[in-house]
Amino acid sequence: MQKSGLFIGALLMLSITTLAQVQTSKLGVLEATTDVGAPKNTGSTSYNATTQQYTLKGSGTNMWGEKDEFHFAYKKLKGDFILRAHVKLIGEGVDSHRKIGWSVRPTLEGNGTHVSAELHGDGLTSLQSRSEIGGITESLNSTDSFPDVIQLERKAGTYTMSTAQYGKTFTSITLNNVDLGDEVFAGIFVCSHNAEVIEKAVFSNVRIVLPAPDDFTPYRDYIGSNLEVMDIATGQRKILAQFPNSIQAPNWTLDGKTLIYNSEGKLFNFDLATNTSSELYTGFATRNNNDHVLTFDGKTIGISHHSEDDNGQSIIYYLPTKGGDPVRVTPKGPSYFHGWSPDGKELVYTGGRNDVYNIYKISKKGGEETKLTDLTTLDDGPEYSPDGKYIYFNSTRSGKMKIWRMKPDGSEQQQMTFDEYNDWFPHISPDGKSMVIISYPTDIDPADHPFYKRVYLRIMPVEGGEPTVIAYLYGGQGTINVPSWSPDGKKIAFVSNSQL
């Protein structure tokens, strides 16, 4: 069974304390720009390194028929990839068929073969392609209209366009058996659909994801990590740093100056002022997983360390947030830590007892543990609300992994999410009004939360209601296993993944 934070194999790797910073190129994750098809008016691309947004201006008669004209900002890619961006046409525009989106092309010739995910000015959304040089453009139209999130994924010869109005889940259409060659130019574009006009578009949250290979072994093989923060109100994301190895589960310190994450058994401080990492001293506990949580006053951090004295099982300890020697809490293992009571006197966690995982609580002083749930299905991820009135958790008892809550004594257990997704790790906002969850698609085992999947981060009221998507990403295990709200409740921190 793959349990929250379980780590295998990573202990054999050396800890990496240095990090690969976000690209300082004037084009961010992209490499170059050009006008394709020789439009009459020259286009341009500008990149804002602070907001990580792109502004494209472009002309062009059309992207249709036997030839395309548009402005293009791109990167050369090989193999499988996922391209994603939040897109916005600026102004009312001149022609209703002006277009923006993603295009994948083996050459930069206007009459070349391609697959393009396109949003038209009138809301039409289509997956367009040209299968022969100089051939006719074909189109698959989506039922989605006026999306502002566009994703184009290539897996072997299959291209999938997924689109959504921000806050909604994706609508997807697929084009099979397309051969554009292994190396392609992939990027964002704007076309005015009028040779005399230059149109403008803004692209934010631009991501080029190189997914894990099909033959990777979970908990032995890892790909790179992006440490991200997101503004909850706007959905604007920023990659703070990129790491070639696996980092997981960032917490925010109470002063708002530092993120604490785990990597290869150790904990690290990420200084938000300097964008640098340093190791957090945890004494003998050097086999830590991604279950680490700060007390509400920010002074103490609880950790889950795989103890050699307990046959490698996860045991819960605590230490000062600034570092120190750990103090053991749980007498039994495996125990995976998830939350403190608001007064810092009790800890709630997932305990595996006789291969059954339920929710427990225990005094900070140790002693006997109290079982709060008692089912044979998996219960996980317990976290107190800031007022101490409820413990939120996730459970497979309904057949899906869904969010539940209960009173601190285990009574009044109540289901909170109900749709088709598998929901994990409810994290309550500092004001106690909202919670962020990570949602897996329906093809994932409800009792599993694997690495390297296409997932959503969603937000909803703590009292219940329909979850709203706030982030579309490639991640999963380690993305948001711990409470990661900023102290002012305006941002969250999380990890996304890509081969780097």
BELBELTA-V164457 format. One record per backbone hydrogen bond with DSSP energy under -1.0 kcal/mol. NH is the residue of the N-H (numbers start at 1). CO is the residue of the C=O. If there is no record, write none. Layout:
# BELBELTA-V164457
NH	CO
NH	CO
This chain:
# BELBELTA-V164457
6	3
12	9
13	10
20	242
28	25
30	27
31	74
32	74
34	72
36	70
44	57
46	55
48	53
52	48
54	203
55	46
56	201
57	44
58	199
64	67
67	64
68	110
69	62
70	36
71	190
72	34
73	188
74	32
75	186
77	184
81	154
82	209
83	152
84	207
85	150
86	204
87	148
88	202
90	200
98	95
99	191
100	119
101	189
102	117
103	187
104	115
105	185
112	109
114	130
115	104
116	128
117	102
118	126
119	100
120	124
121	98
122	96
123	120
126	118
127	140
128	116
129	138
130	114
134	111
135	132
138	129
140	127
142	125
146	123
148	164
149	164
150	85
151	162
152	83
153	160
154	81
155	158
158	155
159	175
160	153
161	173
162	151
163	171
164	149
168	165
171	163
173	161
175	159
178	157
184	77
185	105
186	75
187	103
188	73
189	101
190	71
191	99
194	60
197	194
199	58
201	56
202	88
203	54
204	86
207	84
209	82
216	213
220	217
221	217
225	243
226	496
227	241
228	494
229	238
230	492
231	236
232	490
235	231
238	229
240	227
241	227
242	20
243	225
248	262
249	478
251	260
253	258
256	253
259	270
260	251
261	268
262	248
263	266
266	263
268	261
269	278
270	259
271	276
272	257
275	271
278	269
280	267
285	282
286	284
288	265
289	304
293	302
295	300
298	295
301	319
302	293
303	317
305	315
306	287
307	305
307	313
310	307
311	308
312	307
313	310
315	305
317	303
318	327
319	301
321	299
323	320
324	281
327	318
329	316
330	316
335	314
336	350
338	348
339	348
341	346
344	341
347	362
348	339
349	360
350	336
351	358
352	334
353	356
356	353
358	351
360	349
361	370
362	347
364	345
366	363
370	361
372	359
373	359
379	357
380	394
383	392
385	390
388	385
391	406
392	383
393	404
394	380
395	402
396	378
399	396
402	395
404	393
405	414
406	391
407	411
410	407
414	405
416	403
417	403
422	440
423	401
424	438
427	436
429	434
432	429
435	460
436	427
437	458
438	424
439	456
440	422
444	441
448	445
453	475
455	473
456	439
457	471
458	437
459	468
460	435
462	433
464	461
468	459
469	167
470	457
471	457
473	455
475	453
477	450
479	476
486	491
489	486
492	230
493	484
494	228
495	479
496	226
497	474
498	224
499	210
